C-alpha cells in the first residue's frame, strides 16, 4: 500500500454498528478539513456497516477477519480464537505497510486487533468511547492510549487512569445540522400547525417500539398528532398500511436532520449516535433502551440524560403500557418540552469532532 509522502497518516479502527463508525468518520472529516493531504485508512470488517459505508465516502479501507464473541454458545465461538489470531496478524501487516503516526479506535470488536497492531508499530493511540458504560474493547485498550475521549461524565469511574480522560463529547458529522421546521414539514408533507412525533428504531427497526406505536396510533391520531415513523427495513411491510394523512410510515429516513427539525418530540432507542444527535440539536425525547445490547450500555446512556432531566426514559418491558401517557403528557406541554431541549443542549459538545481532530494532529509532531 502506498502511503504517499505526507507524514500525516491516520488509521481509524471501529465499526460493527453506526454508533462506532460514524464518530470516527466525523473526526476523519475534520482532519481532512484541517489537513487536506492527510492520509487516512479505515480498518474494519467487510460484512458490517463499515465495509459498505467507508469506501462510499472515499476513504481507503482494509478488512480483517475478526468477529465478536457471542454471549450464547455457538459454533462461531469455537472459531473465535482462530479469528482473533488471524486478525492480529492481519492488523500487524496492515500497520507495517501503512505506518500510521496516530491510530484512533472508536470501539467495537474490530478496533481491538487494529489498535493493538498500531501500538506495536509505535503509533500514538487515541480512543473514542461513545457510551456511558465503556465497552470491553475500550477498557482492554486503555493501557495503550495516550488519550481517551469520552461522551459522558459517568464513564470516568470505569477507567483506571483518569489523566488520560477528556470529556469531549460524541463527534457528529459536519453535514449534520439543524434545519428549519418549515423545511422539515415540507419534506414529509405535514402541517406546521400540528404537533409531530418522530419514531425511530434504528435502521433495522425495533420490534417493541413498532408494536407499541401501532397500539397507540389511534390515540395519537385522535389528538391530531402527526407521526413520522421509521419502522426499519425488516418491519416496513408489516406496518406500511398505517400510512395516512397524519402518519408517514417509511423503512428508512435518509435525511435525518430534516426529520429532527420537523418533530416536537422523539421516541427512539438509545444508541450513542442517536444521543449525540439529540444533544447536538436539543431534541426533546422519550428513550427506550434496548435490552439486547452488550453490557446493557443503552440503559446507562439514557440514565445519564434522565438523571439530568434531559430525556424521559421508558424501559422496554413497559413500553406498551407507558408510551401513550408519556407522549400525551409531554407533546402538548411547552414548558416540559423547553426544559428537555434546554437540558439536552447543555450536555451537548458540538465541537467534539474538531477537538479530537486537533488532538490527533498534535501527536504527529510529538
Secondary structure, DSSP 8 states (H G I E B T S, - for coil): ----S-S-EEEEE--SSHHHHHHHHHHHHHHHHH-TT-EEEEEE-TTSHHHHHHHHTT-EEEE-------SS--HHHHHHHHHHHHHHHHHHHHHHHH--SEEEE-SSTHHHHHHHHHHHTT-EEEEEE-SSS--HHHHHHGGG-SEEEES-GGGGGG-S-GGGEEE------TT-----HHHHHHHHT--TTS-EEEE---SS--HHHHHHHHHHHHHHHHTT-EEEEE--TTTHHHHGGG--SSEEEES--S-HHHHHHH-SEEEE---HHHHHHHHHHT--EEE---TTSGGGHHHHHHHHHHTTTSSEE--GGGHHHHHHHHHHHHHT-HHHHHHHHHHHHHH--TTHHHHHHHHHHHGGG-
